């Protein structure tokens, strides 16, 4: 039987909006949380800094699928011990929470390295000419840090795109979940074709992200025009 490639792409792409939603929302909150974690690490806030070090170590040392299961199955049971019931909350919340926590750990590491990639001599120079620390942060540290972290940031965004393929393991029907439904409905027939289709779609998403952030990187690397 001849494969209807256009129909396969159409079926899988039906769930593209949900996949993109998970990516965008998780990345947004991961950036915010990653920034908070970075600030705490830079300022070396007592107790919190130690807690964050444990969190980062655990997150980077355990599989994402395990973290997803812990958030989905274990977190509600733990919160019940203190009288908080979230068992009725939607699966999408737990998926986004797991991806946010996982990604924020890596983004925090990237941001922290980016901050320290700017030499302290430049900060001292700013202080010498009378700049406040917030001005130094905005005009000296952040522009250079952003330029330095863009390659690693690109890699991490692509990792998040791939990570969302695990959402189907707790019943989210995103693109990968749709693939499993298609295979199940066809009793396993056409499995190769379906996996080729989903591979091309994820590949295209990664190429788009890489292309956009590469353009941003080139613009930030341009010398200032006077």
PyMOL commands that place a pseudoatom at each C-alpha (Angstrom):
pseudoatom trace, name=CA, resn=UNK, resi=1, chain=A, elem=C, hetatm=0, pos=[0.000, 0.000, 0.000]
pseudoatom trace, name=CA, resn=UNK, resi=2, chain=A, elem=C, hetatm=0, pos=[1.370, 3.410, -0.999]
pseudoatom trace, name=CA, resn=UNK, resi=3, chain=A, elem=C, hetatm=0, pos=[2.035, 5.755, 1.909]
pseudoatom trace, name=CA, resn=UNK, resi=4, chain=A, elem=C, hetatm=0, pos=[0.077, 8.999, 1.951]
pseudoatom trace, name=CA, resn=UNK, resi=5, chain=A, elem=C, hetatm=0, pos=[2.825, 11.222, 3.289]
pseudoatom trace, name=CA, resn=UNK, resi=6, chain=A, elem=C, hetatm=0, pos=[0.754, 14.399, 3.148]
pseudoatom trace, name=CA, resn=UNK, resi=7, chain=A, elem=C, hetatm=0, pos=[-1.974, 12.778, 5.260]
pseudoatom trace, name=CA, resn=UNK, resi=8, chain=A, elem=C, hetatm=0, pos=[0.585, 11.547, 7.808]
pseudoatom trace, name=CA, resn=UNK, resi=9, chain=A, elem=C, hetatm=0, pos=[2.102, 15.008, 8.155]
pseudoatom trace, name=CA, resn=UNK, resi=10, chain=A, elem=C, hetatm=0, pos=[-1.382, 16.489, 8.513]
pseudoatom trace, name=CA, resn=UNK, resi=11, chain=A, elem=C, hetatm=0, pos=[-2.298, 14.035, 11.265]
pseudoatom trace, name=CA, resn=UNK, resi=12, chain=A, elem=C, hetatm=0, pos=[0.846, 14.627, 13.285]
pseudoatom trace, name=CA, resn=UNK, resi=13, chain=A, elem=C, hetatm=0, pos=[0.826, 18.405, 12.791]
pseudoatom trace, name=CA, resn=UNK, resi=14, chain=A, elem=C, hetatm=0, pos=[-2.662, 18.579, 14.298]
pseudoatom trace, name=CA, resn=UNK, resi=15, chain=A, elem=C, hetatm=0, pos=[-0.963, 18.480, 17.688]
pseudoatom trace, name=CA, resn=UNK, resi=16, chain=A, elem=C, hetatm=0, pos=[1.807, 20.942, 16.798]
pseudoatom trace, name=CA, resn=UNK, resi=17, chain=A, elem=C, hetatm=0, pos=[0.042, 23.842, 18.595]
pseudoatom trace, name=CA, resn=UNK, resi=18, chain=A, elem=C, hetatm=0, pos=[0.046, 21.886, 21.867]
pseudoatom trace, name=CA, resn=UNK, resi=19, chain=A, elem=C, hetatm=0, pos=[3.715, 21.000, 21.476]
pseudoatom trace, name=CA, resn=UNK, resi=20, chain=A, elem=C, hetatm=0, pos=[4.602, 24.625, 20.742]
pseudoatom trace, name=CA, resn=UNK, resi=21, chain=A, elem=C, hetatm=0, pos=[2.538, 25.738, 23.741]
pseudoatom trace, name=CA, resn=UNK, resi=22, chain=A, elem=C, hetatm=0, pos=[4.485, 23.420, 26.033]
pseudoatom trace, name=CA, resn=UNK, resi=23, chain=A, elem=C, hetatm=0, pos=[7.790, 24.627, 24.600]
pseudoatom trace, name=CA, resn=UNK, resi=24, chain=A, elem=C, hetatm=0, pos=[7.012, 28.356, 24.834]
pseudoatom trace, name=CA, resn=UNK, resi=25, chain=A, elem=C, hetatm=0, pos=[5.419, 28.301, 28.302]
pseudoatom trace, name=CA, resn=UNK, resi=26, chain=A, elem=C, hetatm=0, pos=[8.087, 26.007, 29.770]
pseudoatom trace, name=CA, resn=UNK, resi=27, chain=A, elem=C, hetatm=0, pos=[10.878, 28.121, 28.297]
pseudoatom trace, name=CA, resn=UNK, resi=28, chain=A, elem=C, hetatm=0, pos=[9.323, 31.355, 29.580]
pseudoatom trace, name=CA, resn=UNK, resi=29, chain=A, elem=C, hetatm=0, pos=[9.053, 30.143, 33.158]
pseudoatom trace, name=CA, resn=UNK, resi=30, chain=A, elem=C, hetatm=0, pos=[12.415, 28.349, 32.956]
pseudoatom trace, name=CA, resn=UNK, resi=31, chain=A, elem=C, hetatm=0, pos=[14.098, 31.619, 31.973]
pseudoatom trace, name=CA, resn=UNK, resi=32, chain=A, elem=C, hetatm=0, pos=[12.466, 33.422, 34.906]
pseudoatom trace, name=CA, resn=UNK, resi=33, chain=A, elem=C, hetatm=0, pos=[13.316, 30.681, 37.392]
pseudoatom trace, name=CA, resn=UNK, resi=34, chain=A, elem=C, hetatm=0, pos=[16.807, 30.286, 35.949]
pseudoatom trace, name=CA, resn=UNK, resi=35, chain=A, elem=C, hetatm=0, pos=[17.409, 34.019, 36.404]
pseudoatom trace, name=CA, resn=UNK, resi=36, chain=A, elem=C, hetatm=0, pos=[16.262, 33.868, 40.042]
pseudoatom trace, name=CA, resn=UNK, resi=37, chain=A, elem=C, hetatm=0, pos=[18.518, 30.878, 40.701]
pseudoatom trace, name=CA, resn=UNK, resi=38, chain=A, elem=C, hetatm=0, pos=[21.438, 32.685, 39.063]
pseudoatom trace, name=CA, resn=UNK, resi=39, chain=A, elem=C, hetatm=0, pos=[20.952, 35.816, 41.163]
pseudoatom trace, name=CA, resn=UNK, resi=40, chain=A, elem=C, hetatm=0, pos=[20.875, 33.737, 44.352]
pseudoatom trace, name=CA, resn=UNK, resi=41, chain=A, elem=C, hetatm=0, pos=[24.059, 31.937, 43.320]
pseudoatom trace, name=CA, resn=UNK, resi=42, chain=A, elem=C, hetatm=0, pos=[25.838, 35.178, 42.405]
pseudoatom trace, name=CA, resn=UNK, resi=43, chain=A, elem=C, hetatm=0, pos=[24.860, 36.836, 45.683]
pseudoatom trace, name=CA, resn=UNK, resi=44, chain=A, elem=C, hetatm=0, pos=[25.605, 33.618, 47.606]
pseudoatom trace, name=CA, resn=UNK, resi=45, chain=A, elem=C, hetatm=0, pos=[22.494, 33.954, 49.742]
pseudoatom trace, name=CA, resn=UNK, resi=46, chain=A, elem=C, hetatm=0, pos=[22.908, 31.654, 52.766]
pseudoatom trace, name=CA, resn=UNK, resi=47, chain=A, elem=C, hetatm=0, pos=[20.790, 28.474, 52.938]
pseudoatom trace, name=CA, resn=UNK, resi=48, chain=A, elem=C, hetatm=0, pos=[19.105, 29.227, 49.599]
pseudoatom trace, name=CA, resn=UNK, resi=49, chain=A, elem=C, hetatm=0, pos=[22.418, 28.891, 47.802]
pseudoatom trace, name=CA, resn=UNK, resi=50, chain=A, elem=C, hetatm=0, pos=[22.973, 25.468, 49.390]
pseudoatom trace, name=CA, resn=UNK, resi=51, chain=A, elem=C, hetatm=0, pos=[19.451, 24.336, 48.488]
pseudoatom trace, name=CA, resn=UNK, resi=52, chain=A, elem=C, hetatm=0, pos=[19.966, 25.446, 44.900]
pseudoatom trace, name=CA, resn=UNK, resi=53, chain=A, elem=C, hetatm=0, pos=[23.248, 23.546, 44.647]
pseudoatom trace, name=CA, resn=UNK, resi=54, chain=A, elem=C, hetatm=0, pos=[21.417, 20.363, 45.698]
pseudoatom trace, name=CA, resn=UNK, resi=55, chain=A, elem=C, hetatm=0, pos=[18.602, 21.089, 43.232]
pseudoatom trace, name=CA, resn=UNK, resi=56, chain=A, elem=C, hetatm=0, pos=[21.017, 21.654, 40.354]
pseudoatom trace, name=CA, resn=UNK, resi=57, chain=A, elem=C, hetatm=0, pos=[23.002, 18.531, 41.186]
pseudoatom trace, name=CA, resn=UNK, resi=58, chain=A, elem=C, hetatm=0, pos=[19.879, 16.368, 41.372]
pseudoatom trace, name=CA, resn=UNK, resi=59, chain=A, elem=C, hetatm=0, pos=[18.344, 17.791, 38.195]
pseudoatom trace, name=CA, resn=UNK, resi=60, chain=A, elem=C, hetatm=0, pos=[21.491, 17.379, 36.119]
pseudoatom trace, name=CA, resn=UNK, resi=61, chain=A, elem=C, hetatm=0, pos=[22.185, 13.876, 37.469]
pseudoatom trace, name=CA, resn=UNK, resi=62, chain=A, elem=C, hetatm=0, pos=[18.803, 12.192, 36.949]
pseudoatom trace, name=CA, resn=UNK, resi=63, chain=A, elem=C, hetatm=0, pos=[16.857, 11.392, 33.760]
pseudoatom trace, name=CA, resn=UNK, resi=64, chain=A, elem=C, hetatm=0, pos=[14.156, 13.839, 32.731]
pseudoatom trace, name=CA, resn=UNK, resi=65, chain=A, elem=C, hetatm=0, pos=[11.577, 11.068, 32.481]
pseudoatom trace, name=CA, resn=UNK, resi=66, chain=A, elem=C, hetatm=0, pos=[12.206, 10.237, 36.154]
pseudoatom trace, name=CA, resn=UNK, resi=67, chain=A, elem=C, hetatm=0, pos=[11.776, 13.907, 37.081]
pseudoatom trace, name=CA, resn=UNK, resi=68, chain=A, elem=C, hetatm=0, pos=[8.536, 13.989, 35.102]
pseudoatom trace, name=CA, resn=UNK, resi=69, chain=A, elem=C, hetatm=0, pos=[7.196, 10.965, 36.979]
pseudoatom trace, name=CA, resn=UNK, resi=70, chain=A, elem=C, hetatm=0, pos=[8.256, 12.454, 40.315]
pseudoatom trace, name=CA, resn=UNK, resi=71, chain=A, elem=C, hetatm=0, pos=[6.410, 15.680, 39.569]
pseudoatom trace, name=CA, resn=UNK, resi=72, chain=A, elem=C, hetatm=0, pos=[3.314, 13.902, 38.263]
pseudoatom trace, name=CA, resn=UNK, resi=73, chain=A, elem=C, hetatm=0, pos=[3.034, 11.010, 40.729]
pseudoatom trace, name=CA, resn=UNK, resi=74, chain=A, elem=C, hetatm=0, pos=[5.043, 11.965, 43.835]
pseudoatom trace, name=CA, resn=UNK, resi=75, chain=A, elem=C, hetatm=0, pos=[4.506, 15.727, 44.170]
pseudoatom trace, name=CA, resn=UNK, resi=76, chain=A, elem=C, hetatm=0, pos=[0.710, 15.499, 44.719]
pseudoatom trace, name=CA, resn=UNK, resi=77, chain=A, elem=C, hetatm=0, pos=[1.233, 12.858, 47.423]
pseudoatom trace, name=CA, resn=UNK, resi=78, chain=A, elem=C, hetatm=0, pos=[3.878, 14.979, 49.165]
pseudoatom trace, name=CA, resn=UNK, resi=79, chain=A, elem=C, hetatm=0, pos=[1.658, 18.074, 49.114]
pseudoatom trace, name=CA, resn=UNK, resi=80, chain=A, elem=C, hetatm=0, pos=[-1.222, 16.061, 50.552]
pseudoatom trace, name=CA, resn=UNK, resi=81, chain=A, elem=C, hetatm=0, pos=[0.860, 15.632, 53.700]
pseudoatom trace, name=CA, resn=UNK, resi=82, chain=A, elem=C, hetatm=0, pos=[0.578, 19.391, 54.288]
pseudoatom trace, name=CA, resn=UNK, resi=83, chain=A, elem=C, hetatm=0, pos=[-3.093, 19.576, 53.287]
pseudoatom trace, name=CA, resn=UNK, resi=84, chain=A, elem=C, hetatm=0, pos=[-2.655, 20.711, 49.680]
pseudoatom trace, name=CA, resn=UNK, resi=85, chain=A, elem=C, hetatm=0, pos=[-4.595, 18.663, 47.112]
pseudoatom trace, name=CA, resn=UNK, resi=86, chain=A, elem=C, hetatm=0, pos=[-3.520, 19.070, 43.484]
pseudoatom trace, name=CA, resn=UNK, resi=87, chain=A, elem=C, hetatm=0, pos=[-4.508, 15.588, 42.312]
pseudoatom trace, name=CA, resn=UNK, resi=88, chain=A, elem=C, hetatm=0, pos=[-7.343, 17.048, 40.253]
pseudoatom trace, name=CA, resn=UNK, resi=89, chain=A, elem=C, hetatm=0, pos=[-5.065, 19.453, 38.357]
pseudoatom trace, name=CA, resn=UNK, resi=90, chain=A, elem=C, hetatm=0, pos=[-4.568, 18.822, 34.658]
pseudoatom trace, name=CA, resn=UNK, resi=91, chain=A, elem=C, hetatm=0, pos=[-1.701, 16.771, 33.298]
pseudoatom trace, name=CA, resn=UNK, resi=92, chain=A, elem=C, hetatm=0, pos=[-0.487, 19.690, 31.233]
pseudoatom trace, name=CA, resn=UNK, resi=93, chain=A, elem=C, hetatm=0, pos=[0.365, 21.600, 34.419]
pseudoatom trace, name=CA, resn=UNK, resi=94, chain=A, elem=C, hetatm=0, pos=[2.608, 18.804, 35.667]
pseudoatom trace, name=CA, resn=UNK, resi=95, chain=A, elem=C, hetatm=0, pos=[4.313, 18.448, 32.293]
pseudoatom trace, name=CA, resn=UNK, resi=96, chain=A, elem=C, hetatm=0, pos=[5.089, 22.165, 32.080]
pseudoatom trace, name=CA, resn=UNK, resi=97, chain=A, elem=C, hetatm=0, pos=[6.248, 22.198, 35.709]
pseudoatom trace, name=CA, resn=UNK, resi=98, chain=A, elem=C, hetatm=0, pos=[8.630, 19.288, 35.123]
pseudoatom trace, name=CA, resn=UNK, resi=99, chain=A, elem=C, hetatm=0, pos=[10.052, 20.802, 31.933]
pseudoatom trace, name=CA, resn=UNK, resi=100, chain=A, elem=C, hetatm=0, pos=[10.373, 24.211, 33.633]
pseudoatom trace, name=CA, resn=UNK, resi=101, chain=A, elem=C, hetatm=0, pos=[12.296, 22.829, 36.612]
pseudoatom trace, name=CA, resn=UNK, resi=102, chain=A, elem=C, hetatm=0, pos=[14.541, 20.687, 34.424]
pseudoatom trace, name=CA, resn=UNK, resi=103, chain=A, elem=C, hetatm=0, pos=[15.336, 23.428, 31.913]
pseudoatom trace, name=CA, resn=UNK, resi=104, chain=A, elem=C, hetatm=0, pos=[15.799, 26.141, 34.546]
pseudoatom trace, name=CA, resn=UNK, resi=105, chain=A, elem=C, hetatm=0, pos=[18.630, 24.151, 36.134]
pseudoatom trace, name=CA, resn=UNK, resi=106, chain=A, elem=C, hetatm=0, pos=[20.591, 24.146, 32.887]
pseudoatom trace, name=CA, resn=UNK, resi=107, chain=A, elem=C, hetatm=0, pos=[19.706, 27.750, 32.054]
pseudoatom trace, name=CA, resn=UNK, resi=108, chain=A, elem=C, hetatm=0, pos=[20.879, 28.836, 35.495]
pseudoatom trace, name=CA, resn=UNK, resi=109, chain=A, elem=C, hetatm=0, pos=[24.230, 27.163, 34.880]
pseudoatom trace, name=CA, resn=UNK, resi=110, chain=A, elem=C, hetatm=0, pos=[24.481, 28.880, 31.495]
pseudoatom trace, name=CA, resn=UNK, resi=111, chain=A, elem=C, hetatm=0, pos=[23.548, 32.300, 32.917]
pseudoatom trace, name=CA, resn=UNK, resi=112, chain=A, elem=C, hetatm=0, pos=[25.937, 31.914, 35.822]
pseudoatom trace, name=CA, resn=UNK, resi=113, chain=A, elem=C, hetatm=0, pos=[28.793, 31.110, 33.464]
pseudoatom trace, name=CA, resn=UNK, resi=114, chain=A, elem=C, hetatm=0, pos=[27.780, 34.013, 31.224]
pseudoatom trace, name=CA, resn=UNK, resi=115, chain=A, elem=C, hetatm=0, pos=[27.876, 36.441, 34.143]
pseudoatom trace, name=CA, resn=UNK, resi=116, chain=A, elem=C, hetatm=0, pos=[31.368, 35.329, 35.134]
pseudoatom trace, name=CA, resn=UNK, resi=117, chain=A, elem=C, hetatm=0, pos=[32.563, 35.453, 31.528]
pseudoatom trace, name=CA, resn=UNK, resi=118, chain=A, elem=C, hetatm=0, pos=[32.717, 39.250, 31.817]
pseudoatom trace, name=CA, resn=UNK, resi=119, chain=A, elem=C, hetatm=0, pos=[36.027, 40.288, 33.355]
pseudoatom trace, name=CA, resn=UNK, resi=120, chain=A, elem=C, hetatm=0, pos=[35.897, 42.105, 36.676]
pseudoatom trace, name=CA, resn=UNK, resi=121, chain=A, elem=C, hetatm=0, pos=[38.207, 44.764, 35.226]
pseudoatom trace, name=CA, resn=UNK, resi=122, chain=A, elem=C, hetatm=0, pos=[35.286, 46.080, 33.186]
pseudoatom trace, name=CA, resn=UNK, resi=123, chain=A, elem=C, hetatm=0, pos=[33.086, 46.263, 36.291]
pseudoatom trace, name=CA, resn=UNK, resi=124, chain=A, elem=C, hetatm=0, pos=[35.824, 48.142, 38.125]
pseudoatom trace, name=CA, resn=UNK, resi=125, chain=A, elem=C, hetatm=0, pos=[36.161, 50.509, 35.179]
pseudoatom trace, name=CA, resn=UNK, resi=126, chain=A, elem=C, hetatm=0, pos=[32.449, 51.233, 35.359]
pseudoatom trace, name=CA, resn=UNK, resi=127, chain=A, elem=C, hetatm=0, pos=[32.651, 51.917, 39.074]
pseudoatom trace, name=CA, resn=UNK, resi=128, chain=A, elem=C, hetatm=0, pos=[35.648, 54.205, 38.489]
pseudoatom trace, name=CA, resn=UNK, resi=129, chain=A, elem=C, hetatm=0, pos=[33.682, 56.474, 36.128]
pseudoatom trace, name=CA, resn=UNK, resi=130, chain=A, elem=C, hetatm=0, pos=[30.808, 56.693, 38.620]
pseudoatom trace, name=CA, resn=UNK, resi=131, chain=A, elem=C, hetatm=0, pos=[28.362, 54.148, 37.220]
pseudoatom trace, name=CA, resn=UNK, resi=132, chain=A, elem=C, hetatm=0, pos=[25.920, 52.476, 39.592]
pseudoatom trace, name=CA, resn=UNK, resi=133, chain=A, elem=C, hetatm=0, pos=[25.871, 48.667, 39.749]
pseudoatom trace, name=CA, resn=UNK, resi=134, chain=A, elem=C, hetatm=0, pos=[22.490, 48.500, 37.980]
pseudoatom trace, name=CA, resn=UNK, resi=135, chain=A, elem=C, hetatm=0, pos=[23.945, 50.616, 35.157]
pseudoatom trace, name=CA, resn=UNK, resi=136, chain=A, elem=C, hetatm=0, pos=[26.987, 48.367, 34.964]
pseudoatom trace, name=CA, resn=UNK, resi=137, chain=A, elem=C, hetatm=0, pos=[24.714, 45.332, 34.885]
pseudoatom trace, name=CA, resn=UNK, resi=138, chain=A, elem=C, hetatm=0, pos=[22.549, 46.767, 32.115]
pseudoatom trace, name=CA, resn=UNK, resi=139, chain=A, elem=C, hetatm=0, pos=[25.246, 48.358, 29.949]
pseudoatom trace, name=CA, resn=UNK, resi=140, chain=A, elem=C, hetatm=0, pos=[28.294, 46.151, 30.469]
pseudoatom trace, name=CA, resn=UNK, resi=141, chain=A, elem=C, hetatm=0, pos=[27.487, 42.752, 31.954]
pseudoatom trace, name=CA, resn=UNK, resi=142, chain=A, elem=C, hetatm=0, pos=[24.167, 41.800, 30.326]
pseudoatom trace, name=CA, resn=UNK, resi=143, chain=A, elem=C, hetatm=0, pos=[25.071, 42.633, 26.675]
pseudoatom trace, name=CA, resn=UNK, resi=144, chain=A, elem=C, hetatm=0, pos=[28.322, 40.672, 26.846]
pseudoatom trace, name=CA, resn=UNK, resi=145, chain=A, elem=C, hetatm=0, pos=[26.811, 37.832, 28.859]
pseudoatom trace, name=CA, resn=UNK, resi=146, chain=A, elem=C, hetatm=0, pos=[23.971, 37.428, 26.373]
pseudoatom trace, name=CA, resn=UNK, resi=147, chain=A, elem=C, hetatm=0, pos=[26.418, 37.297, 23.483]
pseudoatom trace, name=CA, resn=UNK, resi=148, chain=A, elem=C, hetatm=0, pos=[28.527, 34.710, 25.293]
pseudoatom trace, name=CA, resn=UNK, resi=149, chain=A, elem=C, hetatm=0, pos=[25.652, 32.404, 26.284]
pseudoatom trace, name=CA, resn=UNK, resi=150, chain=A, elem=C, hetatm=0, pos=[23.747, 32.392, 22.997]
pseudoatom trace, name=CA, resn=UNK, resi=151, chain=A, elem=C, hetatm=0, pos=[25.383, 29.203, 21.636]
pseudoatom trace, name=CA, resn=UNK, resi=152, chain=A, elem=C, hetatm=0, pos=[24.631, 27.275, 24.828]
pseudoatom trace, name=CA, resn=UNK, resi=153, chain=A, elem=C, hetatm=0, pos=[21.175, 28.844, 25.044]
pseudoatom trace, name=CA, resn=UNK, resi=154, chain=A, elem=C, hetatm=0, pos=[20.443, 27.652, 21.506]
pseudoatom trace, name=CA, resn=UNK, resi=155, chain=A, elem=C, hetatm=0, pos=[21.465, 24.133, 22.439]
pseudoatom trace, name=CA, resn=UNK, resi=156, chain=A, elem=C, hetatm=0, pos=[19.254, 24.179, 25.539]
pseudoatom trace, name=CA, resn=UNK, resi=157, chain=A, elem=C, hetatm=0, pos=[16.182, 25.411, 23.649]
pseudoatom trace, name=CA, resn=UNK, resi=158, chain=A, elem=C, hetatm=0, pos=[16.654, 22.602, 21.142]
pseudoatom trace, name=CA, resn=UNK, resi=159, chain=A, elem=C, hetatm=0, pos=[16.985, 20.163, 24.052]
pseudoatom trace, name=CA, resn=UNK, resi=160, chain=A, elem=C, hetatm=0, pos=[13.654, 21.427, 25.405]
pseudoatom trace, name=CA, resn=UNK, resi=161, chain=A, elem=C, hetatm=0, pos=[12.017, 20.852, 22.021]
pseudoatom trace, name=CA, resn=UNK, resi=162, chain=A, elem=C, hetatm=0, pos=[13.199, 17.248, 22.089]
pseudoatom trace, name=CA, resn=UNK, resi=163, chain=A, elem=C, hetatm=0, pos=[12.286, 16.842, 25.761]
pseudoatom trace, name=CA, resn=UNK, resi=164, chain=A, elem=C, hetatm=0, pos=[8.626, 17.615, 25.099]
pseudoatom trace, name=CA, resn=UNK, resi=165, chain=A, elem=C, hetatm=0, pos=[8.399, 14.280, 23.268]
pseudoatom trace, name=CA, resn=UNK, resi=166, chain=A, elem=C, hetatm=0, pos=[8.229, 12.650, 26.727]
pseudoatom trace, name=CA, resn=UNK, resi=167, chain=A, elem=C, hetatm=0, pos=[4.900, 14.315, 27.575]
pseudoatom trace, name=CA, resn=UNK, resi=168, chain=A, elem=C, hetatm=0, pos=[2.977, 11.421, 26.052]
pseudoatom trace, name=CA, resn=UNK, resi=169, chain=A, elem=C, hetatm=0, pos=[4.283, 9.127, 28.810]
pseudoatom trace, name=CA, resn=UNK, resi=170, chain=A, elem=C, hetatm=0, pos=[1.713, 10.617, 31.208]
pseudoatom trace, name=CA, resn=UNK, resi=171, chain=A, elem=C, hetatm=0, pos=[-1.078, 10.817, 28.664]
pseudoatom trace, name=CA, resn=UNK, resi=172, chain=A, elem=C, hetatm=0, pos=[-0.543, 14.160, 26.909]
pseudoatom trace, name=CA, resn=UNK, resi=173, chain=A, elem=C, hetatm=0, pos=[-1.549, 13.875, 23.260]
pseudoatom trace, name=CA, resn=UNK, resi=174, chain=A, elem=C, hetatm=0, pos=[1.040, 16.131, 21.683]
pseudoatom trace, name=CA, resn=UNK, resi=175, chain=A, elem=C, hetatm=0, pos=[2.812, 15.292, 18.435]
pseudoatom trace, name=CA, resn=UNK, resi=176, chain=A, elem=C, hetatm=0, pos=[4.542, 12.235, 19.880]
pseudoatom trace, name=CA, resn=UNK, resi=177, chain=A, elem=C, hetatm=0, pos=[1.328, 11.176, 21.565]
pseudoatom trace, name=CA, resn=UNK, resi=178, chain=A, elem=C, hetatm=0, pos=[-0.415, 11.514, 18.210]
pseudoatom trace, name=CA, resn=UNK, resi=179, chain=A, elem=C, hetatm=0, pos=[2.242, 9.290, 16.661]
pseudoatom trace, name=CA, resn=UNK, resi=180, chain=A, elem=C, hetatm=0, pos=[1.529, 6.599, 19.246]
pseudoatom trace, name=CA, resn=UNK, resi=181, chain=A, elem=C, hetatm=0, pos=[-2.196, 6.849, 18.524]
pseudoatom trace, name=CA, resn=UNK, resi=182, chain=A, elem=C, hetatm=0, pos=[-1.635, 6.533, 14.777]
pseudoatom trace, name=CA, resn=UNK, resi=183, chain=A, elem=C, hetatm=0, pos=[0.560, 3.469, 15.246]
pseudoatom trace, name=CA, resn=UNK, resi=184, chain=A, elem=C, hetatm=0, pos=[-1.912, 1.920, 17.679]
pseudoatom trace, name=CA, resn=UNK, resi=185, chain=A, elem=C, hetatm=0, pos=[-4.891, 2.536, 15.411]
pseudoatom trace, name=CA, resn=UNK, resi=186, chain=A, elem=C, hetatm=0, pos=[-3.037, 0.948, 12.496]
pseudoatom trace, name=CA, resn=UNK, resi=187, chain=A, elem=C, hetatm=0, pos=[-1.956, -2.035, 14.640]
pseudoatom trace, name=CA, resn=UNK, resi=188, chain=A, elem=C, hetatm=0, pos=[1.696, -1.154, 14.108]
pseudoatom trace, name=CA, resn=UNK, resi=189, chain=A, elem=C, hetatm=0, pos=[1.480, -0.911, 10.322]
pseudoatom trace, name=CA, resn=UNK, resi=190, chain=A, elem=C, hetatm=0, pos=[3.330, 2.016, 8.767]
pseudoatom trace, name=CA, resn=UNK, resi=191, chain=A, elem=C, hetatm=0, pos=[5.414, 2.516, 11.894]
pseudoatom trace, name=CA, resn=UNK, resi=192, chain=A, elem=C, hetatm=0, pos=[8.553, 3.418, 9.939]
pseudoatom trace, name=CA, resn=UNK, resi=193, chain=A, elem=C, hetatm=0, pos=[6.759, 6.075, 7.904]
pseudoatom trace, name=CA, resn=UNK, resi=194, chain=A, elem=C, hetatm=0, pos=[5.197, 7.694, 10.962]
pseudoatom trace, name=CA, resn=UNK, resi=195, chain=A, elem=C, hetatm=0, pos=[8.533, 7.873, 12.772]
pseudoatom trace, name=CA, resn=UNK, resi=196, chain=A, elem=C, hetatm=0, pos=[10.133, 9.402, 9.674]
pseudoatom trace, name=CA, resn=UNK, resi=197, chain=A, elem=C, hetatm=0, pos=[7.433, 12.078, 9.653]
pseudoatom trace, name=CA, resn=UNK, resi=198, chain=A, elem=C, hetatm=0, pos=[7.833, 13.001, 13.326]
pseudoatom trace, name=CA, resn=UNK, resi=199, chain=A, elem=C, hetatm=0, pos=[11.627, 13.020, 12.935]
pseudoatom trace, name=CA, resn=UNK, resi=200, chain=A, elem=C, hetatm=0, pos=[11.401, 15.517, 10.084]
pseudoatom trace, name=CA, resn=UNK, resi=201, chain=A, elem=C, hetatm=0, pos=[9.045, 17.764, 12.080]
pseudoatom trace, name=CA, resn=UNK, resi=202, chain=A, elem=C, hetatm=0, pos=[11.293, 17.850, 15.164]
pseudoatom trace, name=CA, resn=UNK, resi=203, chain=A, elem=C, hetatm=0, pos=[14.306, 18.387, 12.923]
pseudoatom trace, name=CA, resn=UNK, resi=204, chain=A, elem=C, hetatm=0, pos=[12.564, 21.328, 11.224]
pseudoatom trace, name=CA, resn=UNK, resi=205, chain=A, elem=C, hetatm=0, pos=[11.681, 22.902, 14.589]
pseudoatom trace, name=CA, resn=UNK, resi=206, chain=A, elem=C, hetatm=0, pos=[15.283, 22.597, 15.747]
pseudoatom trace, name=CA, resn=UNK, resi=207, chain=A, elem=C, hetatm=0, pos=[16.586, 24.123, 12.510]
pseudoatom trace, name=CA, resn=UNK, resi=208, chain=A, elem=C, hetatm=0, pos=[14.192, 27.065, 12.835]
pseudoatom trace, name=CA, resn=UNK, resi=209, chain=A, elem=C, hetatm=0, pos=[15.289, 27.767, 16.406]
pseudoatom trace, name=CA, resn=UNK, resi=210, chain=A, elem=C, hetatm=0, pos=[18.945, 27.387, 15.476]
pseudoatom trace, name=CA, resn=UNK, resi=211, chain=A, elem=C, hetatm=0, pos=[18.527, 29.716, 12.508]
pseudoatom trace, name=CA, resn=UNK, resi=212, chain=A, elem=C, hetatm=0, pos=[16.720, 32.426, 14.494]
pseudoatom trace, name=CA, resn=UNK, resi=213, chain=A, elem=C, hetatm=0, pos=[19.197, 32.398, 17.388]
pseudoatom trace, name=CA, resn=UNK, resi=214, chain=A, elem=C, hetatm=0, pos=[22.135, 32.321, 14.973]
pseudoatom trace, name=CA, resn=UNK, resi=215, chain=A, elem=C, hetatm=0, pos=[20.817, 35.528, 13.394]
pseudoatom trace, name=CA, resn=UNK, resi=216, chain=A, elem=C, hetatm=0, pos=[20.472, 37.058, 16.850]
pseudoatom trace, name=CA, resn=UNK, resi=217, chain=A, elem=C, hetatm=0, pos=[24.026, 36.000, 17.667]
pseudoatom trace, name=CA, resn=UNK, resi=218, chain=A, elem=C, hetatm=0, pos=[25.364, 37.594, 14.480]
pseudoatom trace, name=CA, resn=UNK, resi=219, chain=A, elem=C, hetatm=0, pos=[23.560, 40.861, 15.223]
pseudoatom trace, name=CA, resn=UNK, resi=220, chain=A, elem=C, hetatm=0, pos=[24.906, 40.993, 18.781]
pseudoatom trace, name=CA, resn=UNK, resi=221, chain=A, elem=C, hetatm=0, pos=[28.428, 40.369, 17.470]
pseudoatom trace, name=CA, resn=UNK, resi=222, chain=A, elem=C, hetatm=0, pos=[28.326, 43.316, 15.070]
pseudoatom trace, name=CA, resn=UNK, resi=223, chain=A, elem=C, hetatm=0, pos=[30.542, 46.229, 16.045]
pseudoatom trace, name=CA, resn=UNK, resi=224, chain=A, elem=C, hetatm=0, pos=[28.672, 49.344, 17.092]
pseudoatom trace, name=CA, resn=UNK, resi=225, chain=A, elem=C, hetatm=0, pos=[28.313, 51.926, 14.368]
pseudoatom trace, name=CA, resn=UNK, resi=226, chain=A, elem=C, hetatm=0, pos=[29.288, 55.483, 15.257]
for i in range(1, 226): cmd.bond("trace and resi %d" % i, "trace and resi %d" % (i + 1))
show_as sticks, trace
zoom trace
